[in-house]
């Protein structure tokens, strides 16, 4: 899917809740197409004014892995990309950032990401209530999926609940930044990462992980940090 014929971006899937979410994590080719348009770091919101470049910190350029999730991007990079392609970083249902406290993180009436992952609060995992190691790219050394994989390649890693089908890899593959931060002061604000990665243990791969991961906005050093976008 291409946006206004310029940037090739992930397909948006309408889900119950009145919004749409990317079918997959943003890929390296998609991110590279946006970078090729020379987006300027100037004019970012005040809490991202420190961010002077958008290039990924590692696993870059894409090479032969263009259909893998882009990684080593900080929160502000992800936020700018989503805005730049006419979407927004997944946050609060209805618009804006989702609250940072736990009651917002795992509430299907508030968090766009959690609503999509849990099929409206019905499932513990995208595919159901019980962990199945073969469904998504997670589990680390507990399962054979070592390393990230091309987005959407594990077709069982999606919901079967009507209104939520066709959204892949919300559990595992790479963590996903969420528009849910502890403040709006700058690079040291803590922002949520959702869904776990390919190396996460099985008890950290559910949609409502009680120990939801967070890192500062400026953290780019991990090859397991990616994102997807929502609209509106």
Steps between C-alpha positions, in 0.01 A plus 500: 500500500636843409397828654430770238721306260814606682573284804431129501357429844341217696137415425254642752244255641177636653434347842211518743542821696467752219857518370748312281838346579788390277473136400870457573789669669660769283760335279850613413400562137201710610713702740769539234245633251403768752865589566558531125261794508748686723270571796634788707553463876408865550150580620460194723296534817694652794558165669675379183696817419823325604457247215723611213488198267261219409735229371489170694791443736564140387386234250521768233487530203236234443691292247322173430274537805272771372189311610626468859388745768711813522684503834738723697270799467419721797151611601531833320609331176193276513272792586636709211464214252135435586420870476698531179297234319167637611441273799590522870681291756248271666376666818161578651177394333338824390826688456816611677735316731382214717547535874819361648367344821415127496124548488539661156754254358277194513157651445344412164279809519805727525812355330486451124786252515356291783153499348634362171728245667240366743204510257319749717619351827379149412834323448823485697695453176407615148404143405323393821518461876773236526864539396591314180870525423458421132251782432728805530871574483579504872621290788872543438686183581179333621389470136687469169433856381840661550532833321240730354299388200336669202186678620179302464684178417347317796143499380367348822609807696169682462152503647211286381247727671278690257611860474862432593632263231793578274729676749825305537787475748346691791668233713871449444731579207589852624382726781277784383516858625168640625391862540488457877768686694567611856521868404565750222831644614752351259733206430484350849122453505417131533283360219334161471609214276241234430475136397845361575759390244624176350726455804238574766402213731153360457366677809585840344327444167138550602307814407465611861847418631486623865860617472447710188841606373601865474810691396593865459401681182861519382577128534611357162757241599280192477452295185163387635324842509260572213149641459181516300255785439128565546240730341334716603 
